Amino acid sequence: FACAEGRVHQSISPSPTPREDAARKPCIGMLETGSVAVGLQTADAVLWQSSVEMLFCEPISPGRFVMMFTGEVEEVYSSARRGSEIAGSELVDEIVIPNLEHSVFDALRGRFEEAVLDAIGVIETSSVSTVVLAADASCKTALVRPVELRLGNALGGKAFITFVGEVGDVRSALAAGAAMASQ
């Protein structure tokens, strides 16, 4: 919220973005909760469980909380399990991705390479974590480039990835990403 000249304005936060000073490690984990308070408790448990580094940890609309953390594979799995236990019934989604595709990690940071538009594909999900999983599967399946990745804010908690490539690659990427998201 911002206050100017006696008026209150609500600003829309951009998508959660990994910290610039954080190094990309072999594995990422994400947990999404339906409560900000439970999300903070969960984040604390994630960090206490094992040696992981928090990439982002913040509320998203509509009243959810999302965190992304990185580390060695076993440490991320251990922290994700502990976080799931703490979140309990407030857990909306959870993922662990060993070896996240580089272009997806760059897209999370808002870095996109220029790409020629032959065909465009979009995958929309009802949770932030699921779209990251779908984006990873899409970009590992075919030669596509992410051109937009939005996570939760100003979308009612939904998320989407938009990518471009040749028609056949986009179709393959859509099929792989949608199959992963539907699981």
Backbone as CSV, one residue per row, in Angstrom:
resi,resn,N_x,N_y,N_z,CA_x,CA_y,CA_z,C_x,C_y,C_z
1,PHE,0.842,-1.173,0.000,0.000,0.000,0.000,0.893,1.244,0.000
2,ALA,0.464,2.269,-0.671,1.194,3.525,-0.697,0.220,4.648,-0.346
3,CYS,0.690,5.587,0.408,-0.164,6.702,0.791,0.410,7.976,0.184
4,ALA,-0.402,8.673,-0.596,0.030,9.927,-1.210,-1.137,10.891,-1.183
5,GLU,-0.889,12.083,-0.721,-1.905,13.135,-0.689,-3.188,12.684,0.001
6,GLY,-3.049,11.934,1.088,-4.211,11.517,1.846,-4.987,10.368,1.238
7,ARG,-4.525,9.810,0.133,-5.215,8.682,-0.501,-4.376,7.427,-0.349
8,VAL,-5.050,6.316,-0.224,-4.361,5.034,-0.112,-4.511,4.304,-1.437
9,HIS,-3.393,3.835,-1.960,-3.378,3.086,-3.217,-2.749,1.728,-2.963
10,GLN,-3.363,0.720,-3.500,-2.783,-0.611,-3.402,-2.004,-0.864,-4.674
11,SER,-0.738,-1.177,-4.525,0.065,-1.495,-5.706,0.116,-2.999,-5.882
12,ILE,0.160,-3.418,-7.116,0.225,-4.848,-7.419,1.680,-5.247,-7.497
13,SER,2.062,-6.212,-6.686,3.439,-6.681,-6.686,3.690,-7.538,-7.909
14,PRO,4.892,-7.460,-8.454,5.215,-8.348,-9.564,5.331,-9.792,-9.068
15,SER,5.525,-10.693,-9.982,5.693,-12.094,-9.616,6.855,-12.255,-8.642
16,PRO,6.765,-13.221,-7.737,7.920,-13.500,-6.885,9.139,-13.796,-7.762
17,THR,10.278,-13.276,-7.367,11.504,-13.407,-8.150,12.630,-13.895,-7.252
18,PRO,13.400,-14.900,-7.716,14.539,-15.353,-6.911,15.534,-14.223,-6.656
19,ARG,16.105,-14.215,-5.486,17.108,-13.216,-5.117,18.258,-13.247,-6.119
20,GLU,18.752,-12.083,-6.478,19.861,-11.988,-7.437,21.168,-12.526,-6.858
21,ASP,21.338,-12.419,-5.540,22.591,-12.850,-4.935,22.620,-14.355,-4.642
22,ALA,21.535,-15.041,-4.907,21.472,-16.484,-4.635,21.987,-17.272,-5.835
23,ALA,22.812,-18.242,-5.560,23.351,-19.090,-6.622,22.367,-20.208,-6.945
24,ARG,22.331,-20.576,-8.204,21.508,-21.706,-8.629,22.245,-22.977,-8.234
25,LYS,21.574,-23.829,-7.491,22.179,-25.083,-7.042,21.492,-26.238,-7.754
26,PRO,21.914,-27.477,-7.500,21.409,-28.607,-8.293,19.909,-28.854,-8.252
27,CYS,19.213,-28.373,-7.237,17.805,-28.751,-7.075,17.025,-27.563,-6.532
28,ILE,15.745,-27.445,-6.945,14.873,-26.439,-6.348,13.640,-27.131,-5.785
29,GLY,13.087,-26.530,-4.760,11.835,-26.986,-4.176,10.916,-25.801,-4.033
30,MET,9.617,-26.054,-4.137,8.621,-25.003,-3.927,7.492,-25.559,-3.090
31,LEU,7.027,-24.737,-2.173,5.849,-25.058,-1.381,4.917,-23.863,-1.452
32,GLU,3.642,-24.143,-1.564,2.631,-23.096,-1.632,1.553,-23.435,-0.607
33,THR,1.224,-22.454,0.236,0.217,-22.680,1.262,-0.970,-21.744,1.050
34,GLY,-2.081,-22.112,1.617,-3.293,-21.313,1.518,-3.409,-20.270,2.604
35,SER,-2.368,-20.103,3.401,-2.374,-19.160,4.516,-1.003,-18.516,4.629
36,VAL,-0.987,-17.208,4.837,0.280,-16.501,5.006,0.949,-16.934,6.309
37,ALA,0.187,-17.018,7.394,0.762,-17.402,8.688,1.369,-18.806,8.633
38,VAL,0.639,-19.741,8.054,1.161,-21.107,7.927,2.362,-21.120,6.986
39,GLY,2.339,-20.276,5.956,3.474,-20.184,5.044,4.743,-19.754,5.743
40,LEU,4.644,-18.794,6.645,5.811,-18.344,7.393,6.333,-19.435,8.320
41,GLN,5.426,-20.152,8.992,5.847,-21.279,9.842,6.527,-22.349,8.996
42,THR,5.966,-22.613,7.828,6.513,-23.625,6.934,7.906,-23.224,6.460
43,ALA,8.076,-21.969,6.073,9.379,-21.492,5.615,10.430,-21.643,6.705
44,ASP,10.059,-21.351,7.935,10.976,-21.514,9.058,11.398,-22.978,9.195
45,ALA,10.439,-23.878,9.099,10.745,-25.313,9.207,11.623,-25.786,8.062
46,VAL,11.376,-25.288,6.867,12.172,-25.654,5.690,13.639,-25.292,5.917
47,LEU,13.874,-24.084,6.431,15.252,-23.626,6.635,15.945,-24.337,7.791
48,TRP,15.182,-24.713,8.822,15.768,-25.422,9.957,16.049,-26.884,9.634
49,GLN,15.306,-27.469,8.714,15.424,-28.898,8.435,16.782,-29.273,7.851
50,SER,17.232,-28.526,6.857,18.504,-28.871,6.215,19.120,-27.624,5.603
51,SER,20.281,-27.795,5.027,21.039,-26.675,4.485,20.543,-26.301,3.093
52,VAL,19.433,-25.559,3.052,18.908,-25.041,1.786,18.949,-23.518,1.850
53,GLU,18.898,-22.900,0.679,18.893,-21.446,0.597,17.561,-20.989,0.023
54,MET,16.919,-20.047,0.693,15.633,-19.539,0.251,15.857,-18.579,-0.914
55,LEU,15.182,-18.846,-2.043,15.279,-17.966,-3.208,14.217,-16.877,-3.164
56,PHE,13.003,-17.246,-2.793,11.974,-16.262,-2.465,10.994,-16.889,-1.501
57,CYS,10.307,-16.020,-0.764,9.422,-16.458,0.304,8.477,-15.292,0.564
58,GLU,7.259,-15.353,-0.011,6.384,-14.190,0.095,4.926,-14.523,-0.160
59,PRO,4.052,-13.625,0.287,2.627,-13.809,0.011,2.321,-13.512,-1.448
60,ILE,1.316,-14.196,-1.973,0.800,-13.924,-3.313,-0.713,-13.847,-3.200
61,SER,-1.342,-13.322,-4.219,-2.808,-13.248,-4.173,-3.379,-14.623,-4.478
62,PRO,-4.500,-14.986,-3.977,-5.361,-14.306,-3.011,-5.139,-14.857,-1.607
63,GLY,-4.180,-14.337,-0.890,-3.932,-14.758,0.485,-3.151,-16.048,0.614
64,ARG,-2.444,-16.424,-0.420,-1.576,-17.608,-0.359,-0.158,-17.173,-0.020
65,PHE,0.698,-18.168,0.168,2.100,-17.918,0.458,2.925,-18.913,-0.336
66,VAL,3.990,-18.450,-0.959,4.818,-19.321,-1.784,6.288,-19.130,-1.429
67,MET,7.032,-20.222,-1.488,8.471,-20.164,-1.237,9.185,-21.068,-2.225
68,MET,10.371,-20.633,-2.638,11.234,-21.446,-3.485,12.592,-21.506,-2.807
69,PHE,13.148,-22.703,-2.720,14.438,-22.877,-2.075,15.303,-23.802,-2.922
70,THR,16.609,-23.727,-2.699,17.549,-24.486,-3.518,18.624,-25.108,-2.647
71,GLY,19.243,-26.144,-3.156,20.312,-26.827,-2.446,20.628,-28.138,-3.127
72,GLU,21.328,-28.978,-2.421,21.612,-30.318,-2.920,20.314,-31.119,-2.922
73,VAL,20.233,-32.122,-3.773,18.986,-32.849,-3.996,18.399,-33.408,-2.703
74,GLU,19.168,-34.142,-1.934,18.643,-34.756,-0.702,18.206,-33.710,0.315
75,GLU,18.932,-32.600,0.386,18.567,-31.546,1.327,17.240,-30.891,0.943
76,VAL,17.046,-30.672,-0.347,15.795,-30.068,-0.812,14.624,-31.011,-0.559
77,TYR,14.804,-32.303,-0.864,13.735,-33.271,-0.589,13.404,-33.316,0.902
78,SER,14.432,-33.301,1.749,14.220,-33.347,3.195,13.465,-32.108,3.679
79,SER,13.872,-30.943,3.221,13.191,-29.706,3.624,11.760,-29.651,3.088
80,ALA,11.554,-30.124,1.877,10.204,-30.131,1.296,9.279,-31.058,2.097
81,ARG,9.794,-32.227,2.483,8.984,-33.146,3.296,8.595,-32.499,4.625
82,ARG,9.566,-31.874,5.271,9.295,-31.230,6.560,8.309,-30.073,6.392
83,GLY,8.494,-29.283,5.344,7.579,-28.179,5.081,6.164,-28.660,4.843
84,SER,6.025,-29.766,4.117,4.695,-30.346,3.863,4.024,-30.774,5.157
85,GLU,4.815,-31.364,6.067,4.270,-31.782,7.366,3.749,-30.569,8.143
86,ILE,4.531,-29.511,8.173,4.152,-28.315,8.934,2.931,-27.642,8.302
87,ALA,2.904,-27.565,6.971,1.781,-26.911,6.272,0.482,-27.678,6.463
88,GLY,0.563,-28.991,6.545,-0.622,-29.817,6.768,-1.715,-29.561,5.754
89,SER,-2.913,-29.322,6.242,-4.065,-29.146,5.361,-4.022,-27.822,4.589
90,GLU,-3.136,-26.908,4.961,-3.002,-25.629,4.238,-2.079,-25.740,3.028
91,LEU,-1.469,-26.921,2.820,-0.589,-27.104,1.664,-1.421,-27.097,0.388
92,VAL,-1.116,-26.163,-0.510,-1.806,-26.053,-1.790,-1.074,-26.868,-2.838
93,ASP,0.259,-26.788,-2.843,1.049,-27.472,-3.857,2.484,-27.581,-3.379
94,GLU,3.182,-28.574,-3.888,4.598,-28.740,-3.598,5.273,-29.405,-4.779
95,ILE,6.491,-28.978,-5.048,7.279,-29.608,-6.111,8.736,-29.649,-5.690
96,VAL,9.453,-30.597,-6.254,10.905,-30.657,-6.172,11.377,-30.974,-7.584
97,ILE,12.299,-30.169,-8.087,12.837,-30.386,-9.430,14.354,-30.443,-9.360
98,PRO,14.924,-31.648,-9.480,16.373,-31.719,-9.627,16.727,-31.189,-11.021
99,ASN,17.728,-30.346,-11.100,18.226,-29.840,-12.375,17.174,-29.050,-13.163
100,LEU,16.677,-27.981,-12.568,15.724,-27.097,-13.237,16.355,-26.545,-14.513
101,GLU,15.592,-26.568,-15.609,16.056,-26.042,-16.900,16.531,-24.594,-16.729
102,HIS,17.715,-24.288,-17.276,18.310,-22.950,-17.117,17.392,-21.834,-17.601
103,SER,16.719,-22.037,-18.735,15.863,-20.972,-19.275,14.672,-20.688,-18.356
104,VAL,14.213,-21.693,-17.612,13.110,-21.482,-16.667,13.613,-20.681,-15.468
105,PHE,14.803,-21.009,-14.991,15.372,-20.248,-13.872,15.587,-18.791,-14.285
106,ASP,16.087,-18.570,-15.497,16.244,-17.208,-16.005,14.895,-16.508,-16.103
107,ALA,13.868,-17.217,-16.566,12.522,-16.637,-16.685,11.973,-16.248,-15.313
108,LEU,12.261,-17.054,-14.297,11.843,-16.709,-12.938,12.477,-15.397,-12.494
109,ARG,13.679,-15.139,-12.960,14.381,-13.895,-12.619,14.011,-12.745,-13.554
110,GLY,13.108,-12.999,-14.504,12.684,-11.946,-15.420,13.630,-11.722,-16.577
111,ARG,14.485,-12.704,-16.832,15.449,-12.614,-17.927,14.975,-13.499,-19.069
112,PHE,14.751,-12.874,-20.198,14.269,-13.602,-21.367,15.160,-13.288,-22.556
113,GLU,15.551,-14.330,-23.280,16.323,-14.135,-24.505,15.374,-13.779,-25.633
114,GLU,15.878,-13.017,-26.585,15.069,-12.705,-27.753,14.807,-13.994,-28.516
115,ALA,13.625,-14.093,-29.057,13.255,-15.301,-29.789,12.389,-14.920,-30.975
116,VAL,12.544,-15.665,-32.056,11.732,-15.448,-33.243,10.379,-16.108,-33.009
117,LEU,9.323,-15.385,-33.326,7.978,-15.899,-33.118,7.498,-16.638,-34.355
118,ASP,7.485,-17.959,-34.251,6.886,-18.795,-35.290,5.537,-19.287,-34.766
119,ALA,5.572,-19.779,-33.525,4.356,-20.231,-32.845,4.493,-19.869,-31.369
120,ILE,3.368,-19.729,-30.716,3.352,-19.368,-29.301,2.494,-20.367,-28.541
121,GLY,2.935,-20.735,-27.346,2.182,-21.650,-26.501,2.024,-21.058,-25.115
122,VAL,0.919,-21.365,-24.464,0.646,-20.871,-23.121,0.121,-22.022,-22.277
123,ILE,0.670,-22.156,-21.094,0.154,-23.113,-20.109,-0.228,-22.301,-18.880
124,GLU,-1.469,-22.442,-18.448,-1.990,-21.736,-17.278,-2.351,-22.770,-16.224
125,THR,-1.964,-22.498,-14.987,-2.249,-23.432,-13.897,-2.904,-22.698,-12.736
126,SER,-3.491,-23.453,-11.850,-4.155,-22.853,-10.692,-3.206,-22.675,-9.511
127,SER,-1.949,-23.103,-9.655,-0.972,-22.871,-8.588,0.358,-22.442,-9.198
128,VAL,1.114,-21.696,-8.416,2.413,-21.191,-8.841,3.403,-22.338,-9.051
129,SER,3.440,-23.258,-8.122,4.402,-24.357,-8.198,4.202,-25.213,-9.433
130,THR,2.962,-25.485,-9.777,2.673,-26.340,-10.917,3.143,-25.725,-12.230
131,VAL,3.047,-24.418,-12.379,3.489,-23.813,-13.634,5.003,-23.920,-13.783
132,VAL,5.745,-23.870,-12.688,7.200,-24.028,-12.770,7.528,-25.457,-13.213
133,LEU,6.814,-26.418,-12.685,6.996,-27.812,-13.092,6.652,-28.001,-14.572
134,ALA,5.545,-27.415,-15.016,5.136,-27.511,-16.418,6.133,-26.803,-17.338
135,ALA,6.633,-25.650,-16.919,7.613,-24.915,-17.717,8.891,-25.722,-17.868
136,ASP,9.335,-26.354,-16.788,10.536,-27.177,-16.830,10.354,-28.337,-17.811
137,ALA,9.230,-29.025,-17.732,8.967,-30.155,-18.642,8.894,-29.678,-20.086
138,SER,8.235,-28.551,-20.323,8.100,-28.011,-21.680,9.460,-27.686,-22.291
139,CYS,10.293,-26.983,-21.525,11.580,-26.531,-22.048,12.597,-27.663,-22.164
140,LYS,12.408,-28.737,-21.411,13.290,-29.900,-21.544,12.860,-30.808,-22.688
141,THR,11.605,-30.705,-23.109,11.059,-31.582,-24.146,11.356,-31.081,-25.545
142,ALA,11.311,-29.778,-25.747,11.425,-29.238,-27.099,12.224,-27.936,-27.079
143,LEU,12.623,-27.506,-28.253,13.402,-26.283,-28.392,12.459,-25.081,-28.402
144,VAL,12.078,-24.651,-27.203,11.225,-23.484,-27.029,11.908,-22.535,-26.047
145,ARG,11.513,-21.274,-26.097,12.069,-20.270,-25.194,10.940,-19.588,-24.433
146,PRO,11.059,-19.510,-23.106,10.055,-18.758,-22.349,10.138,-17.276,-22.712
147,VAL,8.980,-16.644,-22.873,8.944,-15.198,-23.132,8.153,-14.453,-22.062
148,GLU,7.435,-15.189,-21.222,6.745,-14.584,-20.086,6.440,-15.674,-19.069
149,LEU,6.624,-15.334,-17.815,6.307,-16.250,-16.713,5.716,-15.399,-15.604
150,ARG,4.450,-15.644,-15.285,3.756,-14.878,-14.251,3.331,-15.824,-13.143
151,LEU,3.555,-15.390,-11.923,3.300,-16.226,-10.758,2.351,-15.569,-9.763
152,GLY,1.099,-15.898,-9.828,0.151,-15.605,-8.769,-0.373,-14.214,-8.588
153,ASN,0.461,-13.197,-8.534,-0.013,-11.856,-8.220,-0.731,-11.233,-9.404
154,ALA,-1.849,-10.607,-9.108,-2.732,-9.982,-10.094,-3.370,-11.026,-11.004
155,LEU,-3.330,-12.268,-10.584,-3.933,-13.358,-11.361,-4.833,-14.226,-10.485
156,GLY,-5.141,-13.785,-9.303,-5.985,-14.571,-8.412,-5.351,-15.885,-7.984
157,GLY,-4.019,-15.912,-7.904,-3.312,-17.123,-7.487,-2.944,-18.042,-8.628
158,LYS,-3.431,-17.764,-9.825,-3.063,-18.581,-10.985,-1.665,-18.193,-11.459
159,ALA,-1.149,-18.973,-12.389,0.163,-18.691,-12.960,0.152,-19.141,-14.414
160,PHE,1.049,-18.555,-15.209,1.152,-19.018,-16.591,2.554,-18.829,-17.135
161,ILE,2.878,-19.656,-18.107,4.129,-19.574,-18.859,3.756,-19.413,-20.326
162,THR,4.417,-18.501,-21.010,4.251,-18.323,-22.449,5.608,-18.595,-23.078
163,PHE,5.635,-19.431,-24.096,6.889,-19.728,-24.774,6.685,-19.734,-26.275
164,VAL,7.803,-19.567,-26.981,7.768,-19.527,-28.440,8.763,-20.524,-29.012
165,GLY,8.537,-20.869,-30.261,9.415,-21.778,-30.992,8.756,-22.148,-32.302
166,GLU,9.314,-23.126,-32.970,8.687,-23.611,-34.190,7.416,-24.380,-33.836
167,VAL,6.497,-24.460,-34.773,5.174,-25.039,-34.516,5.267,-26.427,-33.885
168,GLY,6.049,-27.321,-34.454,6.172,-28.678,-33.917,6.735,-28.698,-32.515
169,ASP,7.739,-27.845,-32.261,8.326,-27.762,-30.920,7.321,-27.221,-29.908
170,VAL,6.575,-26.208,-30.298,5.577,-25.636,-29.383,4.504,-26.671,-29.053
171,ARG,4.065,-27.416,-30.049,3.061,-28.461,-29.788,3.601,-29.526,-28.844
172,SER,4.844,-29.951,-29.065,5.460,-30.949,-28.180,5.620,-30.402,-26.764
173,ALA,6.061,-29.162,-26.669,6.255,-28.541,-25.359,4.927,-28.396,-24.625
174,LEU,3.880,-27.975,-25.336,2.556,-27.859,-24.721,2.068,-29.202,-24.198
175,ALA,2.228,-30.235,-24.995,1.778,-31.572,-24.583,2.517,-32.033,-23.331
176,ALA,3.840,-31.861,-23.316,4.643,-32.297,-22.156,4.313,-31.479,-20.910
177,GLY,4.227,-30.157,-21.080,3.921,-29.298,-19.941,2.537,-29.522,-19.387
178,ALA,1.557,-29.673,-20.277,0.185,-29.905,-19.826,0.056,-31.258,-19.128
179,ALA,0.747,-32.265,-19.648,0.711,-33.600,-19.015,1.311,-33.537,-17.610
180,MET,2.418,-32.802,-17.469,3.057,-32.677,-16.164,2.160,-31.898,-15.208
181,ALA,1.546,-30.832,-15.695,0.667,-30.015,-14.844,-0.568,-30.785,-14.400
182,SER,-1.084,-31.637,-15.248,-2.311,-32.371,-14.896,-2.056,-33.459,-13.861
183,GLN,-0.806,-33.840,-13.680,-0.481,-34.842,-12.655,-0.617,-34.227,-11.291
